[in-house]
Amino acid sequence: MDHFLYRDGTLYAEDVPVADIAAAVGTPFYLYSTATLLRHYRLFEDALAGTEHLVCYAMKAASNQAILKTLAEAGAGMDVVSVGEYLRARAAGVPGGRIVFSGVGKTADEIRTALEGGIRQFNVESEPEMQVLSAVAESTGTSVPITIRVNPDVDAKTHAKISTGKSENKFGIPIARARDVYALAASLPGLEVIGIDVHIGSQLTDLAPFELAFQKVAELTEVLRADGHDIRRLDLGGGLGIPYTRSNEAPPLPLEFGALIKRTVGHLGCEIEIEPGRLIAGNAGIMVSRVIYVKSGEDRDFLILDGAMNDLIRPAMYEAYHDIVPVIEPEPGAEQSPYDIVGPVCESGDTFAKGRLMPKLSAGDLVAFRSAGAYGAVMSSEYNTRPLIPEVLVKDDQFAVIRARPTFDEIINRDTIPEWL
Ligand SMILES: *Cc1c(COP(=O)(O)O)cnc(C)c1O
């Protein structure tokens, strides 16, 4: 459920007409709903009620500081995968004690910054990283709490580019080697081994792979405890999928995910962390774009939008499907025709949808890409010297620009010309 609904024949974000925001901000832009963000965050809170837990929002999904602050004020922690994300979370007011640091390639500099600034734990992904982490912690005179990310060799049955829990993926250490790696970690002076971490992929639409992975984590917990490790925290990652179409997909609900966690690892008495990103932000954001031209091709019509693959890369990168709806609500039973919906970028990959049935649209009409809140704005670029599009946040009947569109001067002046030219 989200808060982008038609009212009086036009699309609203909470209590604000989307067309009003488009008039004020210009198109294209991202638009987020506070109520939807909070609703999704609270679904996870409710799902884990009765268990000691922290919901760490995977901020790579959508990392504007206004979004982070909204969630942090509701009690969320953050899962960060770079020092940039760490600093951004801190700038948004998230305490270090609520930030977990994930990622396969943390550098010594990144580690030092997070250690000095305060961190809840590092999720370590390799032995060499462990050595560096221990050395940096020792040099700052502290020892740092860690979990080790294990790769359970489970097929998440999602798109290959967002599957992370198979042995062929670069993530984590093979679960079969866990005992050796934990023994090494325990021997390193700068590390305090407190738990296990797992994250098997993104946009999972079935609980079965989670169940397999969590069962393996539960077994490993017992084995490691028998080896003398004080395993007291389990970070079970993110990855729960969202419906991108409103008709045929019904991914499991956070409540079912929470019940699965309690069933598989609840008996261990560990504190639970989860790292949902997409489910919190995905359906809490839309991308609003305007039709520039309707062009008749030989055998099809093209809707040419002012939004493009540099603004929302998911269709080009993952063959992702986004519902695209007109901002003016179509009359019931209105005639529909197929369009190829494309952006102005000079690549055929700049195609959002082929043969998509839409009501008749004309130049100047507004459309909204639904489910664009996660892995949308954060993956955008200035390819074709198209400015990064603004982000706007709605709360009830208010809206605010939370990232402004850069001017062309700002973009152009970022280049510097060497003195020999
Ligand atoms: C990307 C990522 C997540 C979030 O995944 P979603 O599918 O957005 O929930 C969580 N944890 C880690 C380590 C990640 O890399």
The ligand as an ORCA input file, in Angstrom:
! r2SCAN-3c Opt
* xyz 0 1
  C      21.650     -4.081     -0.980
  C      21.797     -4.670      0.360
  C      20.692     -4.731      1.223
  C      19.317     -4.262      0.836
  O      18.698     -5.071     -0.110
  P      17.177     -4.757     -0.508
  O      16.879     -5.745     -1.548
  O      17.116     -3.374     -0.991
  O      16.365     -4.967      0.732
  C      20.902     -5.209      2.494
  N      22.120     -5.640      2.904
  C      23.195     -5.610      2.100
  C      24.492     -6.081      2.608
  C      23.072     -5.129      0.805
  O      24.135     -5.117      0.001
*
